[in-house]
């Protein structure tokens, strides 16, 4: 019962996402000018649950034992414990990047927070590998910052430093890819 309710809620949430080209959707909290790019895959889970099953049993019934001259075919329903196998398929999506006008940012290895103020959009991306992947950059995490104003993209990063720089020698991860 709980699985059915959870699946129904999941399907309602999934149906509220606008899909375009099968890869993009609405992500809560993004500025309206930014579109999340998602990669989705179907996840099938199976379960085996004990249940009560019923079957109709045919038998020969006689009312004049022991001579058995008045026998007829009869049936009755019998219950027994059985196992019911069921499977559910749900779609699991993860954000792989963002689109802003004609610029696409691929962020497979990062979780990003996105802000937009007066025509400038800022992406702060926290590594999923040596950070906690929460989209907030803390000291010691590999982080990338992309600032987009009009069609200009500026990039900076930090890892072992406390300030944003254009290149940090201790930054060893793949950087978010910008496609325009």
Secondary structure, DSSP 8 states (H G I E B T S, - for coil): -HHHHHHHHHHHHHHTS--BTTTEE--TT--TTEEEEEEEEEEEEEEEEEEEEEEEEEEEEESSTTT--SEEEEEEEEEEEEEEEEEEEEEEEEEEEEEETTEEEE-TTEEEEEEEETTEEEEEEEESSSS--SS---TTS-EEEEEEETTEEEEEEESSSSS-BS--TT--S---EEE-
